[in-house]
C-alpha cells in the first residue's frame, strides 16, 4: 500500500506502518503548500492508496467521493504528539480501517 502523510504530521510517524507499505510525506514528494483538492489529485496520479492527516475539515471541504483513495483523519490532541498519533494509527488498524475499502473514514 502506498501511503502519504500530510505535511502537518511528523515524519517519525512513518515507522508506525508495516515494512511492506511505502510511506512518504508531502514534503518528500515536494508537494508542500498544495491545497487539499490539488494534493488529492496529485496523489491519485501518483498511485497513492491512502492519505493520513489530522485535518478534520478535509472531508467537509472536498468532494471525497471523487478520489479513489482511503483517507484517515487521526483524532489526536495535536499534530506533533508522535505517541498519540501512533496510538491513533494502531487503533485504526485494530478496528479494521487500516485496510478498509475506499473512502472510509475514522
C-alpha positions as CSV (number, residue, x, y, z in Angstrom):
1,X,0.0,0.0,0.0
2,X,1.3,3.4,-0.9
3,X,0.5,5.9,1.9
4,X,1.0,9.7,2.0
5,X,1.4,11.6,5.3
6,X,0.1,15.1,5.4
7,X,2.6,17.9,5.8
8,X,1.3,18.6,9.3
9,X,2.3,15.2,10.6
10,X,5.8,14.3,11.9
11,X,7.8,12.1,9.6
12,X,8.6,9.8,12.6
13,X,5.0,8.6,12.1
14,X,6.3,6.6,9.2
15,X,7.8,3.9,11.5
16,X,4.3,3.1,12.7
17,X,3.4,1.5,9.4
18,X,4.5,-2.1,8.5
19,X,7.5,-2.5,6.3
20,X,5.5,-3.8,3.4
21,X,3.9,-0.3,3.0
22,X,5.5,2.5,1.1
23,X,5.0,5.6,3.3
24,X,6.0,9.1,2.1
25,X,5.4,12.6,3.4
26,X,4.1,15.5,1.5
27,X,7.5,17.2,1.9
28,X,9.3,14.2,0.4
29,X,7.1,14.5,-2.6
30,X,7.8,18.3,-2.9
31,X,4.1,19.0,-2.5
32,X,4.3,21.3,0.5
33,X,1.7,24.1,0.4
34,X,-0.6,22.4,-2.1
35,X,-4.3,22.9,-1.5
36,X,-6.2,19.8,-0.5
37,X,-8.0,19.3,-3.8
38,X,-4.8,19.6,-5.8
39,X,-3.0,17.4,-3.3
40,X,-5.6,14.6,-3.6
41,X,-5.5,14.8,-7.4
42,X,-1.7,14.5,-7.3
43,X,-2.0,11.5,-5.1
44,X,-4.3,9.8,-7.5
45,X,-2.0,10.5,-10.4
46,X,1.0,9.2,-8.5
47,X,-0.7,5.9,-7.5
48,X,-1.3,6.5,-3.7
49,X,-3.8,4.3,-1.9
50,X,-4.2,6.3,1.3
51,X,-3.8,9.7,2.9
52,X,-3.2,10.2,6.6
53,X,-4.0,13.6,8.2
54,X,-5.3,15.3,11.3
55,X,-7.2,17.9,9.2
56,X,-10.8,17.3,10.4
57,X,-12.1,19.8,7.9
58,X,-10.8,17.9,4.8
59,X,-13.9,15.6,4.4
60,X,-16.2,18.7,4.6
61,X,-14.2,20.9,2.2
62,X,-13.7,18.3,-0.6
63,X,-15.9,16.0,-2.5
64,X,-14.0,13.0,-1.3
65,X,-16.1,10.5,-3.4
66,X,-14.2,11.9,-6.5
67,X,-10.9,10.4,-5.2
68,X,-10.3,6.6,-5.2
69,X,-8.1,6.8,-2.1
70,X,-8.6,6.0,1.6
71,X,-8.5,9.0,3.9
72,X,-7.6,8.5,7.6
73,X,-8.3,11.5,9.8
74,X,-6.5,10.9,13.1
75,X,-8.0,12.2,16.3
76,X,-5.1,13.4,18.4
77,X,-4.6,16.3,20.8
78,X,-2.1,17.9,18.4
79,X,-0.2,17.0,15.3
80,X,3.2,16.8,16.9
81,X,2.4,14.3,19.6
82,X,4.0,11.3,17.9
83,X,2.8,8.8,20.5
84,X,-0.8,9.9,20.4
85,X,-0.7,9.8,16.6
86,X,0.9,6.4,16.7
87,X,-1.9,5.2,19.0
88,X,-4.5,6.5,16.6
89,X,-2.9,4.6,13.7
90,X,-2.8,1.4,15.7
91,X,-6.4,1.9,16.8
92,X,-7.5,2.4,13.2
93,X,-5.7,-0.8,12.3
94,X,-7.3,-2.8,15.0
95,X,-10.8,-1.5,14.2
96,X,-10.4,-2.5,10.5
97,X,-10.0,0.9,9.0
98,X,-6.3,0.4,8.1
99,X,-7.1,-1.8,5.2
100,X,-10.6,-0.6,4.7
101,X,-12.5,-0.1,1.4
102,X,-12.0,3.2,-0.4
103,X,-13.5,6.4,1.1
104,X,-13.9,5.0,4.6
105,X,-13.0,7.5,7.3
106,X,-12.1,7.2,11.0
